[in-house]
Amino acid sequence: MTRHIALLVAACCLVAACGKPGVPAEAEKTRAALTGDDKQTAAQNAECKAFSIGEVAAYIGEPVNAPGNAASGLGCQWTAKDGSGDVIVTVVPANYHEKPSQQAGYKTLPAPGTEAFVAPYFDGWLAGAITGKSAVRVSTAGAKASEATTIGLLTDAAKRLGS
């Protein structure tokens, strides 16, 4: 959902900016705050550094672009080169963990961590778990994104980024 909210807010900012001098700079500030670019580069982001481009491409079955910050710098996003999908990995404090238990297709998972789940999510999949003091949340969308590949990504992300 983060990717859709960020796109919606950015689009609203750009629409509001039409014809107003100086506002495009404000729209850029908003975009940078939403992605986390105002705090660090993607190359400095732990979530971006945790996975190679090749590993990420395997989760959605297609080539991906270089990573970019997401979720106000708490995550990383790789978009498919053809624009048809993406992968997002986010780590937040454990008390921010939310399970979409009302979502059709929602399933609990025995691992990794506690309160682990997987569910259909827009045009792909969402999975998350509490791993100590943190919650890891991943989403996938793409040609070969599946429940199984999303669970695999969650498992790998929890090992590499969980606390």
C-alpha positions as CSV (number, residue, x, y, z in Angstrom):
1,M,0.0,0.0,0.0
2,T,2.9,2.3,0.7
3,R,3.8,2.5,-3.0
4,H,0.2,3.5,-3.9
5,I,-0.1,6.1,-1.2
6,A,3.2,7.7,-2.1
7,L,2.2,7.8,-5.8
8,L,-1.2,9.3,-4.9
9,V,0.3,12.0,-2.6
10,A,3.0,12.9,-5.2
11,A,0.4,13.1,-8.0
12,C,-1.8,15.4,-5.8
13,C,1.2,17.6,-5.1
14,L,2.1,17.9,-8.7
15,V,-1.5,18.7,-9.7
16,A,-1.7,21.3,-7.0
17,A,1.6,22.8,-8.2
18,C,0.3,23.6,-11.7
19,G,0.6,27.4,-12.3
20,K,2.0,28.3,-8.9
21,P,5.5,29.6,-8.8
22,G,7.8,27.8,-6.3
23,V,5.5,25.0,-5.6
24,P,7.3,22.4,-7.7
25,A,10.1,22.7,-5.2
26,E,7.6,22.0,-2.4
27,A,6.4,19.0,-4.4
28,E,9.9,17.7,-4.6
29,K,10.4,18.2,-0.8
30,T,7.2,16.1,-0.2
31,R,8.4,13.4,-2.6
32,A,11.8,13.3,-0.9
33,A,10.2,13.0,2.6
34,L,7.8,10.2,1.4
35,T,10.6,8.1,0.0
36,G,13.3,9.0,2.5
37,D,15.6,10.6,0.0
38,D,15.7,13.6,2.3
39,K,17.5,11.5,5.0
40,Q,19.8,9.2,3.0
41,T,20.6,7.8,-0.4
42,A,19.4,4.3,-1.4
43,A,23.0,3.2,-1.4
44,Q,23.0,4.0,2.4
45,N,19.7,2.3,3.1
46,A,20.1,-1.0,5.0
47,E,17.1,-2.5,3.2
48,C,18.5,-1.6,-0.2
49,K,21.9,-3.0,0.7
50,A,20.4,-6.3,1.9
51,F,19.6,-7.7,-1.6
52,S,21.3,-7.7,-4.9
53,I,19.5,-6.7,-8.0
54,G,19.7,-10.3,-9.2
55,E,18.2,-11.6,-6.0
56,V,15.3,-9.2,-6.2
57,A,14.7,-9.9,-9.9
58,A,14.3,-13.6,-9.0
59,Y,11.5,-12.8,-6.6
60,I,9.3,-11.3,-9.3
61,G,10.7,-13.2,-12.3
62,E,11.9,-10.2,-14.3
63,P,14.7,-7.6,-14.5
64,V,14.5,-4.7,-12.0
65,N,15.9,-1.2,-11.8
66,A,18.4,0.0,-9.2
67,P,16.9,0.3,-5.8
68,G,15.3,3.5,-4.4
69,N,14.2,4.6,-1.0
70,A,10.6,3.9,0.1
71,A,8.4,4.4,3.1
72,S,10.1,7.5,4.4
73,G,13.5,5.8,4.3
74,L,12.3,2.8,6.3
75,G,12.3,0.6,3.2
76,C,13.5,0.0,-0.3
77,Q,11.8,-0.4,-3.6
78,W,13.0,-2.1,-6.8
79,T,10.8,-1.5,-9.9
80,A,10.6,-3.9,-12.8
81,K,12.4,-2.5,-15.8
82,D,9.2,-2.8,-17.9
83,G,7.1,-1.1,-15.2
84,S,5.0,-4.1,-14.6
85,G,5.9,-4.9,-11.1
86,D,8.0,-4.2,-8.0
87,V,9.5,-5.4,-4.8
88,I,9.3,-3.5,-1.5
89,V,11.1,-4.4,1.7
90,T,10.4,-2.4,4.8
91,V,11.5,-2.7,8.5
92,V,9.6,-0.8,11.2
93,P,9.3,-1.0,15.0
94,A,7.4,-4.1,16.0
95,N,4.5,-2.1,17.4
96,Y,3.8,-0.9,13.8
97,H,3.1,-4.5,12.6
98,E,-0.3,-4.7,11.0
99,K,-1.9,-7.9,9.7
100,P,-4.5,-7.6,7.0
101,S,-6.4,-10.5,8.5
102,Q,-9.7,-9.4,6.9
103,Q,-8.1,-9.7,3.4
104,A,-9.5,-12.6,1.3
105,G,-6.7,-15.2,1.0
106,Y,-4.9,-14.1,4.2
107,K,-2.9,-16.9,5.8
108,T,-0.9,-17.1,9.0
109,L,2.7,-18.5,8.7
110,P,4.6,-20.5,11.3
111,A,7.8,-18.5,10.6
112,P,9.8,-16.3,10.3
113,G,9.2,-14.6,13.6
114,T,5.9,-14.1,15.3
115,E,2.6,-13.0,13.9
116,A,3.8,-13.9,10.4
117,F,1.4,-13.8,7.5
118,V,1.0,-13.7,3.7
119,A,-1.9,-12.3,1.7
120,P,-2.9,-11.2,-1.8
121,Y,-2.1,-7.5,-2.2
122,F,-3.4,-5.4,-5.1
123,D,-1.7,-7.0,-8.1
124,G,0.8,-9.1,-6.1
125,W,1.5,-10.4,-2.6
126,L,2.2,-8.9,0.9
127,A,3.9,-10.7,3.8
128,G,5.2,-9.7,7.2
129,A,6.4,-10.8,10.6
130,I,7.6,-9.5,13.9
131,T,11.3,-10.3,14.4
132,G,12.3,-9.2,17.8
133,K,12.1,-5.4,18.2
134,S,11.3,-4.9,14.5
135,A,8.6,-5.9,12.0
136,V,9.6,-6.9,8.5
137,R,7.1,-6.3,5.7
138,V,7.6,-7.2,2.0
139,S,5.5,-7.0,-1.1
140,T,5.9,-8.3,-4.6
141,A,4.2,-7.8,-7.9
142,G,5.4,-9.0,-11.2
143,A,5.4,-11.7,-13.9
144,K,6.3,-14.5,-11.5
145,A,5.5,-13.0,-8.1
146,S,3.7,-15.6,-6.1
147,E,2.8,-16.5,-2.6
148,A,5.8,-18.8,-2.4
149,T,8.3,-16.2,-3.7
150,T,6.9,-13.6,-1.3
151,I,7.3,-15.9,1.7
152,G,10.8,-16.6,0.5
153,L,11.5,-12.9,0.4
154,L,10.1,-12.4,3.9
155,T,12.2,-15.3,5.2
156,D,15.4,-13.8,3.7
157,A,14.5,-10.3,4.7
158,A,13.9,-11.4,8.3
159,K,17.2,-13.2,8.5
160,R,19.1,-10.2,7.0
161,L,17.3,-7.3,8.6
162,G,15.3,-8.5,11.6
163,S,16.3,-7.7,15.1
